[in-house]
Amino acid sequence: MLIIKIFSVFLIIILGVIIRKSKIISSSTIKEMSIVITKVFYPCLILSSFIKNFNSEELIKNYILPVGTILIMFTGYVYGIIFKKFIDFESSKEKKTFHFQCTINNYSFLPLPIILLLFGEAGVPKLILSTFGSEISVWTIGILSLTGNRFEKKVLRNLLNIPMISIIFSIIFIFLKDAVNIDNQIIVDIGKSILNVISLVGNATIPIALFIAGAKIGEIELKNIFKFKSILLSFLRLVIIPLNSIFFFYKLSFPVDIRNILIVVAIMPCAIASIILSEAFDSDSEFAAETVFLTHLFSLITIPLFLSIFIKNGG
């Protein structure tokens, strides 16, 4: 049953929450592990997934994946602009955070295991390719929403983060590999050995990332989280924005396999990274933490519901 499969993903998150609440690991450990995931494990997963599953022809064919995630994020950005006009916020910081939470969701680490469960290993590189558009969205319209539509050129430097560089390197490598046919068996064997090591490290990404995500949620101080604006945000992020995005996927006749990947991305809750970004850009990190917890909680219901309706009927 689909809901049982999806709940198994959340069990790892819940374990992280319990471990952090029990103070078995510290806040500094969570921070250090987050850095290791971003700079080591996830780049290895990107490299191994791309090289094993894509050739240059398939990369060109799947260009619409990052376009699709930009469409998801832009839909959220527009809804944020509309709805923040009608809500009485406690501060301008809370207002900006609300807009960001509408715009950017959990587009990588939470959908990864769900994609793996639904579509097997072949779905993972497609999801990772889609994050190219998500990363662009975070550091453009995401930061615009978080700063009250102020944009500084230095923010563009964040586009060249290690995961983004790994994606770009993988794409270049695949095109070069297809263009230059290497038939030297020694070089081929060395390449396969290196790729096996990279794959081994990359395979650790999903369970570790989910565990650390749970540990981060375990740090959240919950104070009256069931506020109108938080519930409204949850409804927008988990129901209205996904439905709107899915409508576009069907209307624009996205291929079924691509549409299925994008549907999984579209129905995800708020990004856990929003807590850190809210602090970094002087917005309301407390409101970010509350809505991260609330949307992850409600997504236990909405994710299986959306998947049972659209993946079954759409695929």
Summary of the structure (lengths in Angstrom):
residues: 315
radius of gyration: 19.4
end to end distance: 16.8
largest distance: 67.1
contacts: 1067
relative contact order: 0.18
helix: 80%
strand: 1%
